[in-house]
Amino acid sequence: MSDVLTVVSYNVRSLRDDRDALVRVIRAVRPDVLCLQEVPRGPSWRRRREALAHDAGMSVAAGGRVGGVSVLAGPGVRVVRGQGDRLRWIPGLEWRALALAVVEKEGARFAVGSAHLDLVPRARFRHAAQIVQILDDAARTSGARAVLAVDVNERPGEPVWTYLAERFTDGHARAPRGEGRTFPARDPAMRIDAIFVDPALAVLACGGAEAARQDLRDASDHLPVVADIAPA
């Protein structure tokens, strides 16, 4: 369906695993929008990110060095704008960020954010609230519907997950594809990665990627989350 937007959330562990397997997974899924967490931030970070986008047949739409998050866009969407927002710094913890791209497909606009929440609960909640505000503001000013792809670092039913699920639709809970567990990739036991969407959007399916099993095991320590969404 031409009006379906395929969004993927993927923690790629700073490309420390099998990069060729990672590219094959991305190409197998063919995302319109790819939201990455743990993108390289060290030397040549920009070159490495752009090279991954090129090899996957995509382009960089949003994200900077801080926070290690990015949004890549496929050829089927038009990037209206992209931005990187640093979240409030909490002393002693990693500086987090939100990468956000407004994209358009078949006349429908989506404000898509990529985020990686902290291991510390108080930081997770503080940053989640800030992310919701930024994403809602971007959606409103752009005439778009919000989509959040996030490594939550906690499971469904826990405080931050519940907070996000009360404001957006948890894609996998609405239209599950598979069991949804994402970590660790070699023997997934937990669902800690998710795609949340504006309740006005239709979730057609959300869950695991249809890619070679060995590639999924070798590409990263997380499995990707794939969501097919459309205007309701």
Summary of the structure (lengths in Angstrom):
residues: 232
radius of gyration: 15.7
end to end distance: 13.6
largest distance: 46.9
contacts: 851
relative contact order: 0.18
helix: 30%
strand: 34%
